[in-house]
Amino acid sequence: MTAVDQGAAPGGAGRVSGLGFGVLIGLVTASIWAGYLVLVRQGMTSGFQPVDMAAARFWPAGLILLPVLLRHGIRDLAGIGWGRGLVLTLFAGPPFALLMSYGLKFTPVSHGGVIAPSTLTLTTTLLTVIFLGERLSRFRVLGLVLIVTGLVLVAGTGFLNSFNPDVLMGDLLVIAAPSCWAVFTLLLRVWQIDAVRGTAAVSVIGSIVLIPLHLAFADYAHLATVDPWEIARQFFGQGVLNGFLATMLFAVTVSRIGPARAGVFPSLVPALTIMIGAPLLGEYPAIWQIAGMLVVTAGLVFAVGLVDHWRSGRSPVPGG
């Protein structure tokens, strides 16, 4: 079976239905990714510690994804191997969450929402070129140039008028977090590890690692004063929606419309993050930052190869 039932209807109606469903799921996934950035920023400005954000990100996801490892064999970590699992966790586990949380503590969501997906695409592309010998078309190169230009507009121009070392540090930390995730993505490809199993391994190992870290560094006196509903919101939004559901939904999107077209949805994250975060946090971007967001969005569309995919005339769904 392909992602779409080829015999559902004559004239490709089944394909159109599958494409529409895949696009809908992709939009939901992009909204969850954007909401995650806003939620972390909101949590950090509300007094949570980065270790609390990391726990909210990994504990629910680890518990939900544990059956994946149990089903495929916990002894060899679902065929991944504990050595490789630990390496994957080093890049996509608690260090990633801590870097992102610290970064969003200091930089506004209008920065983080643009920098994070842009850095992920830029770094992942460069790593595949360097280590896997992937060749880039002129459109993908153009996309990388647009991404860098947009990042300069979003993060760089603000320092020309009023240099803020805290915001700069936050920007650098937000750059570091998706760069770590890019290494995780590269390792999944090099080691030929299924993304769901890899995410499950990182979530479970990360959950275990965070237990002693949280006991050592969390401010339990402060947490006792926090509204339990706020803690539940962080755990649900970060762990259940982003850590688990978004991973599954993106896998469905890829299966429905193919990886090339699915790659366009991360390009929606900058705009969605600002649309969600600005009214909630009161952090409205300046005009040059809006321009940078638009440039980055265009760059992401080019960089993920979507334009090449359109020009090739291939079917928008697998098996077509």
Residue pairs with C-beta under 8 A, 6 or more apart in sequence:
2 317
2 318
2 319
3 18
3 22
3 255
3 256
3 257
3 317
3 318
3 319
4 14
4 15
4 17
4 18
4 19
4 256
4 317
4 319
5 14
5 18
6 14
6 15
6 319
7 14
8 14
8 17
9 17
15 315
15 316
15 317
15 320
18 256
18 257
18 317
19 256
19 257
19 316
19 317
21 256
22 252
22 253
22 255
22 256
22 257
22 261
22 262
22 317
23 257
25 249
25 252
25 253
25 256
26 249
26 250
26 253
26 257
26 262
26 264
26 265
27 265
27 268
28 249
29 246
29 249
29 250
29 253
29 265
30 265
30 266
30 268
30 269
30 272
31 272
31 276
32 241
32 242
32 245
32 246
32 249
33 117
33 242
33 246
33 266
33 269
33 272
34 113
34 268
34 269
34 272
34 273
34 275
34 276
34 277
35 237
35 241
35 242
35 276
36 237
36 238
36 241
36 242
36 246
37 104
37 109
37 112
37 113
37 116
37 269
37 273
37 277
38 109
38 113
38 273
38 276
38 277
38 280
38 281
39 233
39 234
39 237
39 238
39 242
40 53
40 100
40 101
40 104
40 238
41 104
41 105
41 108
41 109
41 112
41 277
41 281
42 280
42 281
43 52
43 53
43 56
43 101
43 234
44 50
44 53
44 101
44 104
44 105
45 105
45 281
46 226
46 230
47 222
47 226
48 226
48 234
49 217
49 218
49 219
49 222
50 97
50 98
50 101
50 102
50 105
51 98
51 210
51 213
51 214
51 217
51 218
52 214
52 218
52 223
52 234
53 97
53 98
53 100
53 101
53 234
53 238
54 94
54 97
54 98
54 101
54 206
54 210
54 213
54 214
55 210
55 214
55 218
56 231
56 234
56 235
56 237
56 238
56 239
57 97
57 238
57 239
57 242
57 243
58 93
58 94
58 97
58 203
58 206
58 207
58 210
58 239
58 243
59 207
59 210
59 235
59 239
60 235
60 236
60 238
60 239
60 240
60 243
60 244
61 199
61 203
61 207
61 239
61 240
61 243
61 244
62 203
62 204
62 205
62 206
62 207
62 208
63 207
64 203
64 239
64 240
64 243
64 244
65 199
65 200
65 203
65 204
65 244
66 200
66 204
68 78
68 196
68 197
68 200
69 77
69 78
69 197
69 200
69 201
69 204
71 78
72 78
72 79
72 197
73 79
76 82
77 84
77 85
77 201
78 197
78 200
78 201
79 197
80 88
80 191
80 193
80 197
80 198
80 201
84 187
84 191
84 193
85 201
85 202
85 205
86 205
87 187
88 184
88 187
88 188
88 193
88 198
88 201
88 202
89 201
89 202
89 205
89 206
89 209
91 180
91 181
91 183
91 184
91 187
92 180
92 181
92 184
92 198
92 199
92 202
93 202
93 205
93 206
93 209
94 206
94 209
94 210
94 213
95 180
96 177
96 180
96 181
96 184
97 177
97 206
99 173
99 174
99 176
99 177
99 180
100 116
100 173
100 174
100 177
100 178
102 170
102 173
103 112
103 169
103 170
103 171
103 172
103 173
103 174
103 175
103 176
103 177
104 112
104 170
104 174
105 170
106 166
106 167
106 169
106 170
106 173
107 115
107 167
107 170
107 171
107 173
107 174
108 167
108 281
108 283
108 285
109 273
109 274
109 277
109 278
109 281
109 283
110 154
110 273
110 274
110 277
110 278
110 283
110 284
110 285
110 289
110 293
111 154
111 155
111 167
111 170
111 171
111 174
111 289
112 170
112 174
112 273
113 269
113 270
113 272
113 273
113 274
113 277
113 293
114 150
114 151
114 154
114 155
114 270
114 273
114 274
114 289
114 292
114 293
114 296
115 151
115 154
115 155
115 171
115 174
115 175
116 174
116 177
116 178
116 269
117 178
117 266
117 267
117 269
117 270
117 296
117 300
118 147
118 150
118 151
118 270
118 296
118 299
118 300
119 151
119 174
119 175
119 178
119 179
119 182
120 178
120 179
120 181
120 182
120 266
121 143
121 147
121 266
121 300
121 303
121 304
122 144
122 147
122 148
122 303
123 178
123 179
123 182
124 182
124 185
124 186
125 134
125 136
125 140
125 144
125 303
126 144
127 182
127 183
127 185
127 186
128 134
128 186
128 189
129 135
129 136
131 186
131 190
132 186
132 189
132 190
136 144
137 305
137 308
139 302
139 305
139 307
139 308
139 311
140 302
140 303
140 304
140 305
140 308
142 299
142 302
143 298
143 299
143 300
143 301
143 302
143 303
143 304
143 307
144 299
144 303
145 299
146 295
146 296
146 298
146 299
146 302
146 303
147 295
147 296
147 299
147 300
147 303
148 299
149 292
149 295
149 299
150 292
150 293
150 294
150 295
150 296
150 297
150 299
151 292
151 296
152 292
153 288
153 289
153 291
153 292
153 295
154 285
154 288
154 289
154 292
154 293
154 296
155 171
155 292
157 288
157 289
157 292
158 164
158 167
158 286
158 288
158 289
159 168
184 198
184 202
187 193
188 195
188 198
195 247
195 251
196 247
196 248
196 251
199 247
203 243
203 244
223 231
250 262
250 265
253 262
253 265
254 262
255 318
256 317
257 316
257 317
258 316
258 317
258 318
260 304
260 305
260 306
260 308
260 309
260 314
261 306
261 309
261 316
263 304
263 305
263 306
264 300
264 301
264 304
264 306
266 300
266 304
267 297
267 300
267 301
267 304
268 297
270 293
270 296
270 297
270 300
271 293
271 297
274 285
274 290
274 293
277 283
278 284
278 285
285 293
301 307
314 320
